[in-house]
């Protein structure tokens, strides 16, 4: 008699945790996926080719350029497609520096810029530029007085992010623009986090350059854009052919650019309702946590903040340990996804003056357009359970 075979255990169904990390990345919108699929299958022409396949690709890029321009109140020819927001930021800072040469070599940035701005700024410093880093207050908001005092006749460019990727604080870009414009200084803002969450209009903001990241507003990863106001001095930092007005050489990523345009159109259409939805969920989550943990600390500005972002410090625990304890139910992060694996204190919180205990207990919770109230309720319960378990150890 053959040996008896034991039935194989059934694999447990995998259930994804509640996603509260929309500041790290977003799912691709159905409209964006549908728009890009033809360009991954049968529509494969090179946009620089003059035959019908190439002309169709070129027209698809032109449509996407208009859609992205409409999202931020720009003109289509002012949009330069890039591979990501990091590339767009590098092009903004280094491209302006290359165009100006040695005439003006002073750059001003804030103390809480993303590494994609901070790093090229430090490259310019190594090349002989004077770089001023302006502090922020305890809410993560830049000091206008300190920024004004940092401006000089030699100042060529000011780069201040529109909204912080960790604590969500929105910067007073309009007020900064009034300071720079009257002095003939160019202004760049990294709007990677605010696009799709807040209304954006380049003329109302008063900026000369603005960075967009596709995957932050439901386009695929690997595509971004830089708005360059007409007449802004800028040169390419890559060398090759003349695509993207000569500022971004290389054959265009047609499928992702088309998806970026479709995502821009979709988020613009639903923006007011989505903003209200996310703000209501963010505030409800905060209320649920604060009611059970009276000494929970909000990080970031209570009013001038992204509608979807809740950055809080849990008392007497490590934020990393807390999220590990809640990982089966909640997917979130302790800070920027670009450097969240480090145990060092966040540079943003350090710039805000947070002490070590507050920084250690920090967690970033960011809701999205697809988040539901039921998910927020379940996430809050899981986070509170995790806090009690971690706190009790």
C-alpha positions as CSV (number, residue, x, y, z in Angstrom):
1,X,0.0,0.0,0.0
2,X,1.5,3.3,-1.0
3,X,2.2,5.8,1.8
4,X,-0.7,8.1,2.7
5,X,-0.2,11.5,1.3
6,X,-1.1,14.4,3.5
7,X,-3.0,17.2,1.8
8,X,-1.0,20.3,1.1
9,X,-1.9,23.2,3.3
10,X,-3.8,25.9,1.5
11,X,-1.9,29.1,0.9
12,X,-3.3,31.9,3.0
13,X,-4.9,34.6,1.0
14,X,-2.8,37.7,1.0
15,X,-4.6,40.8,2.0
16,X,-2.8,44.1,1.4
17,X,-2.7,46.4,4.3
18,X,-4.5,49.8,4.2
19,X,-2.4,52.0,2.1
20,X,-1.6,55.3,3.9
21,X,1.6,56.2,2.0
22,X,0.2,58.3,-0.9
23,X,3.0,60.8,-0.4
24,X,5.5,58.1,-1.4
25,X,3.6,57.1,-4.6
26,X,0.1,56.7,-6.0
27,X,-1.6,53.9,-8.0
28,X,-1.8,54.6,-11.7
29,X,-5.2,56.1,-12.6
30,X,-7.4,54.0,-14.9
31,X,-7.5,56.9,-17.3
32,X,-3.7,57.0,-17.4
33,X,-3.4,53.2,-17.9
34,X,-5.9,53.2,-20.7
35,X,-4.2,56.1,-22.4
36,X,-0.7,54.6,-22.3
37,X,-1.5,51.0,-23.3
38,X,-1.8,51.6,-27.1
39,X,1.7,53.2,-27.0
40,X,3.1,50.0,-25.4
41,X,1.4,47.8,-28.0
42,X,0.8,48.8,-31.6
43,X,1.6,52.5,-31.5
44,X,5.4,52.4,-31.4
45,X,6.5,55.2,-33.7
46,X,9.4,57.5,-32.9
47,X,8.0,61.1,-32.4
48,X,11.0,62.4,-34.5
49,X,10.0,60.3,-37.5
50,X,8.1,62.1,-40.3
51,X,6.0,59.2,-41.4
52,X,2.5,58.5,-40.1
53,X,3.7,56.4,-37.1
54,X,6.0,59.1,-36.0
55,X,3.5,61.9,-36.6
56,X,0.9,60.1,-34.4
57,X,3.4,59.8,-31.6
58,X,4.3,63.5,-31.9
59,X,0.7,64.4,-31.8
60,X,0.1,62.3,-28.7
61,X,3.0,64.1,-26.9
62,X,1.5,67.5,-28.0
63,X,-1.8,66.5,-26.4
64,X,-0.1,65.5,-23.2
65,X,1.9,68.7,-23.1
66,X,-1.4,70.7,-23.3
67,X,-3.0,68.5,-20.6
68,X,-0.1,69.0,-18.2
69,X,0.0,72.7,-19.0
70,X,-3.7,73.0,-18.2
71,X,-3.1,71.5,-14.8
72,X,-0.8,74.3,-13.7
73,X,-2.2,77.2,-15.8
74,X,0.8,77.2,-18.2
75,X,1.2,77.3,-21.9
76,X,2.0,74.0,-23.6
77,X,5.4,75.2,-25.0
78,X,6.5,75.9,-21.4
79,X,6.4,72.2,-20.4
80,X,9.5,70.1,-20.7
81,X,9.0,66.4,-20.1
82,X,11.7,64.6,-18.0
83,X,12.3,61.2,-16.6
84,X,11.3,62.2,-13.1
85,X,11.0,65.1,-10.7
86,X,14.7,64.6,-9.6
87,X,15.8,65.2,-13.2
88,X,13.5,68.2,-13.4
89,X,14.9,69.8,-10.3
90,X,18.5,69.2,-11.5
91,X,17.6,70.8,-14.8
92,X,16.0,73.8,-13.1
93,X,19.0,74.5,-10.8
94,X,21.9,73.4,-13.0
95,X,20.3,74.5,-16.2
96,X,19.8,78.1,-14.9
97,X,23.3,78.1,-13.5
98,X,24.8,77.0,-16.9
99,X,22.8,79.7,-18.7
100,X,23.9,82.5,-16.5
101,X,27.5,81.6,-16.5
102,X,29.6,83.7,-14.1
103,X,27.3,86.8,-14.1
104,X,25.4,85.9,-10.9
105,X,26.4,83.0,-8.7
106,X,24.2,83.1,-5.6
107,X,21.5,80.6,-4.9
108,X,18.9,80.5,-2.1
109,X,17.1,77.4,-0.9
110,X,15.2,76.4,2.2
111,X,16.5,74.1,4.9
112,X,13.8,71.5,4.2
113,X,14.3,70.9,0.5
114,X,14.1,67.4,-1.0
115,X,17.5,65.8,-1.8
116,X,16.7,66.4,-5.4
117,X,17.1,70.1,-4.8
118,X,19.6,70.0,-2.0
119,X,22.1,67.8,-3.9
120,X,22.4,69.9,-7.1
121,X,22.6,73.0,-4.8
122,X,25.6,71.4,-3.1
123,X,27.1,70.7,-6.6
124,X,26.9,74.3,-7.4
125,X,28.5,75.2,-4.1
126,X,31.4,72.9,-5.1
127,X,31.6,74.8,-8.4
128,X,32.0,78.1,-6.6
129,X,28.4,79.2,-6.1
130,X,27.4,80.8,-2.8
131,X,24.4,78.9,-1.5
132,X,22.3,80.3,1.3
133,X,20.1,77.9,3.3
134,X,17.1,79.7,4.8
135,X,15.7,78.3,8.1
136,X,12.1,77.3,8.8
137,X,10.0,77.8,11.9
138,X,8.6,75.1,14.2
139,X,5.8,74.4,11.8
140,X,8.2,73.9,8.9
141,X,7.4,77.2,7.2
142,X,10.1,79.3,5.8
143,X,10.9,82.7,7.4
144,X,10.1,85.4,4.8
145,X,12.2,87.9,6.8
146,X,15.2,85.6,6.8
147,X,14.7,84.9,3.1
148,X,14.6,88.6,2.3
149,X,17.7,89.2,4.3
150,X,19.5,86.4,2.3
151,X,18.8,88.1,-1.1
152,X,21.7,90.0,-2.7
153,X,22.4,91.8,-6.0
154,X,24.2,88.6,-7.1
155,X,21.3,86.2,-6.3
156,X,20.3,84.4,-9.5
157,X,17.8,81.9,-8.2
158,X,15.6,81.0,-5.2
159,X,14.3,77.4,-5.0
160,X,11.7,76.7,-2.3
161,X,9.4,73.6,-2.4
162,X,5.7,74.3,-2.6
163,X,4.7,71.6,-0.1
164,X,7.0,69.5,2.1
165,X,6.9,65.8,1.4
166,X,7.2,64.8,5.0
167,X,5.1,67.1,7.2
168,X,3.0,68.6,4.4
169,X,3.6,72.2,5.2
170,X,2.8,74.5,2.3
171,X,5.2,77.4,1.7
172,X,4.2,81.0,1.0
173,X,5.3,80.9,-2.6
174,X,3.3,83.9,-3.7
175,X,4.9,86.1,-1.0
176,X,8.3,84.8,-1.9
177,X,7.6,85.6,-5.6
178,X,6.9,89.2,-4.7
179,X,10.3,89.4,-3.1
180,X,12.1,87.8,-6.0
181,X,10.3,89.5,-8.8
182,X,11.0,93.0,-7.7
183,X,14.7,92.2,-7.6
184,X,14.8,90.3,-11.0
185,X,15.6,87.0,-9.3
186,X,14.3,83.7,-10.8
187,X,12.1,81.5,-8.6
188,X,11.8,77.7,-8.8
189,X,9.4,75.6,-6.8
190,X,9.3,71.8,-6.4
191,X,5.6,71.1,-6.6
192,X,6.0,67.3,-6.7
193,X,3.8,66.8,-3.6
194,X,1.2,69.5,-4.2
195,X,0.2,68.7,-7.8
196,X,-3.1,66.9,-7.8
197,X,-3.8,67.8,-4.2
198,X,-3.9,71.6,-4.4
199,X,-4.9,74.0,-7.2
200,X,-1.8,75.2,-9.0
201,X,-1.4,78.2,-11.2
202,X,2.1,79.3,-12.2
203,X,1.0,82.9,-12.8
204,X,-0.8,83.2,-9.4
205,X,2.2,81.6,-7.7
206,X,4.6,83.9,-9.6
207,X,7.2,81.2,-10.3
208,X,9.5,80.9,-13.2
209,X,10.1,77.2,-12.9
210,X,8.0,74.4,-11.4
211,X,8.7,70.7,-11.0
212,X,6.1,67.9,-11.4
213,X,6.4,64.2,-10.5
214,X,4.0,62.0,-12.4
215,X,3.8,59.1,-9.9
216,X,2.7,61.5,-7.1
217,X,-0.6,62.2,-9.0
218,X,-1.5,58.8,-10.5
219,X,0.8,58.6,-13.5
220,X,3.4,55.9,-13.8
221,X,6.8,56.1,-12.2
222,X,9.6,57.3,-14.5
223,X,8.1,60.4,-15.9
224,X,8.0,64.1,-14.8
225,X,8.0,67.6,-16.1
226,X,9.5,71.0,-15.6
227,X,7.6,74.2,-16.3
228,X,9.9,76.9,-17.7
229,X,8.3,80.3,-18.1
230,X,9.0,81.8,-21.5
231,X,12.2,83.9,-21.5
232,X,13.7,82.1,-18.6
233,X,17.5,81.6,-19.2
234,X,18.2,77.9,-19.0
235,X,20.5,75.4,-20.8
236,X,20.4,71.6,-21.0
237,X,22.6,69.7,-18.6
238,X,22.5,66.6,-20.9
239,X,23.9,66.5,-24.4
240,X,22.4,64.9,-27.5
241,X,19.7,65.8,-30.0
242,X,17.1,68.5,-29.8
243,X,14.1,66.9,-28.2
244,X,12.0,68.9,-25.6
245,X,13.1,72.3,-26.9
246,X,16.7,71.2,-26.7
247,X,16.5,70.9,-22.9
248,X,16.0,67.1,-22.6
249,X,17.7,65.2,-25.4
250,X,16.8,61.6,-26.1
251,X,13.8,59.7,-27.7
252,X,10.7,60.5,-25.7
253,X,9.0,58.0,-23.5
254,X,5.8,58.3,-25.4
255,X,3.7,55.9,-23.3
256,X,4.5,57.4,-20.0
257,X,4.2,61.0,-21.3
258,X,0.7,60.2,-22.6
259,X,-0.2,58.6,-19.3
260,X,1.1,61.8,-17.5
261,X,-1.2,63.9,-19.6
262,X,-4.2,61.7,-19.0
263,X,-3.5,61.7,-15.2
264,X,-3.1,65.5,-15.2
265,X,-6.5,65.9,-16.9
266,X,-8.1,63.4,-14.5
267,X,-6.9,64.9,-11.3
268,X,-7.7,68.4,-12.5
269,X,-11.2,67.4,-13.2
270,X,-11.8,65.9,-9.8
271,X,-9.6,68.3,-7.8
272,X,-12.0,70.2,-5.6
273,X,-14.0,67.2,-4.5
274,X,-10.9,65.1,-4.0
275,X,-9.3,67.8,-1.9
276,X,-12.3,68.0,0.4
277,X,-12.5,64.2,0.7
278,X,-8.9,63.8,1.7
279,X,-8.9,66.7,4.2
280,X,-12.0,65.2,5.9
281,X,-10.3,61.8,6.2
282,X,-7.0,63.3,7.4
283,X,-8.7,65.2,10.1
284,X,-10.9,62.3,11.2
285,X,-7.8,60.1,11.5
286,X,-6.1,62.8,13.5
287,X,-9.1,63.1,15.8
288,X,-9.3,59.4,16.4
289,X,-5.6,59.2,17.4
290,X,-5.5,62.3,19.4
291,X,-8.6,61.4,21.4
292,X,-6.9,58.2,22.6
293,X,-3.4,59.7,22.9
294,X,-3.6,63.2,24.5
295,X,0.1,63.9,24.1
296,X,0.2,63.0,20.4
297,X,2.1,65.8,18.6
298,X,1.2,67.2,15.2
299,X,4.2,68.0,13.0
300,X,3.7,70.6,10.3
301,X,1.5,73.6,10.0
302,X,-2.1,73.1,11.4
303,X,-3.6,75.1,8.5
304,X,-1.1,75.6,5.7
305,X,-0.7,71.9,5.0
306,X,-1.4,69.4,2.3
307,X,-5.0,68.2,2.6
308,X,-4.0,64.5,2.7
309,X,-1.0,64.6,5.1
310,X,-1.0,63.8,8.8
311,X,2.5,63.7,10.3
312,X,2.4,63.0,14.0
313,X,4.8,62.0,16.8
314,X,3.6,59.2,19.0
315,X,4.9,59.6,22.6
316,X,7.4,57.2,24.2
317,X,7.7,54.9,21.2
318,X,9.7,54.6,18.0
319,X,7.8,55.4,14.9
320,X,9.5,52.6,13.1
321,X,8.6,50.1,15.8
322,X,5.1,51.3,15.8
323,X,4.6,50.8,12.1
324,X,6.3,47.4,12.2
325,X,3.7,46.4,14.9
326,X,0.9,47.6,12.7
327,X,2.3,46.4,9.4
328,X,-0.3,43.7,8.8
329,X,-3.0,46.4,8.7
330,X,-1.4,49.7,7.8
331,X,1.2,50.6,5.2
332,X,2.8,53.9,6.0
333,X,6.2,55.4,6.6
334,X,8.2,57.3,9.1
335,X,9.2,60.0,6.5
336,X,10.3,60.4,3.0
337,X,10.4,57.2,1.0
338,X,13.6,58.4,-0.6
339,X,15.5,57.9,2.7
340,X,13.1,56.3,5.1
341,X,15.3,53.3,5.9
342,X,17.7,55.4,7.8
343,X,17.4,55.6,11.6
344,X,18.9,59.1,11.7
345,X,16.6,62.0,12.7
346,X,14.8,63.4,9.7
347,X,16.5,66.5,8.4
348,X,13.1,68.2,8.1
349,X,12.2,67.6,11.7
350,X,15.7,68.7,12.8
351,X,15.3,71.9,10.8
352,X,12.0,72.5,12.6
353,X,13.7,72.2,16.0
354,X,12.1,68.8,17.0
355,X,13.9,67.1,19.9
356,X,15.1,63.5,19.6
357,X,12.1,61.9,21.3
358,X,9.6,63.7,19.1
359,X,11.6,62.9,16.0
360,X,12.0,59.2,17.0
361,X,8.2,58.8,17.4
362,X,7.3,60.5,14.1
363,X,5.0,58.8,11.5
364,X,3.8,60.1,8.2
365,X,0.2,59.0,7.3
366,X,-1.0,60.2,3.9
367,X,-4.5,59.4,2.6
368,X,-5.5,59.4,-1.1
369,X,-8.4,59.8,-3.4
370,X,-9.2,56.1,-3.0
371,X,-9.1,56.0,0.8
372,X,-12.4,55.3,2.5
373,X,-13.7,56.3,5.9
374,X,-13.9,52.6,6.9
375,X,-10.2,52.2,6.1
376,X,-9.3,55.2,8.2
377,X,-11.3,53.8,11.1
378,X,-9.5,50.4,10.8
379,X,-6.2,52.1,10.4
380,X,-6.7,54.2,13.5
381,X,-7.6,51.2,15.6
382,X,-4.6,49.3,14.4
383,X,-2.2,52.2,15.1
384,X,-3.7,52.6,18.6
385,X,-3.3,48.9,19.3
386,X,0.3,49.0,18.0
387,X,1.1,52.1,20.2
388,X,-0.3,50.4,23.3
389,X,1.7,47.2,22.6
390,X,4.9,49.1,21.8
391,X,4.5,51.6,24.6
392,X,4.0,48.8,27.1
393,X,7.3,47.0,26.3
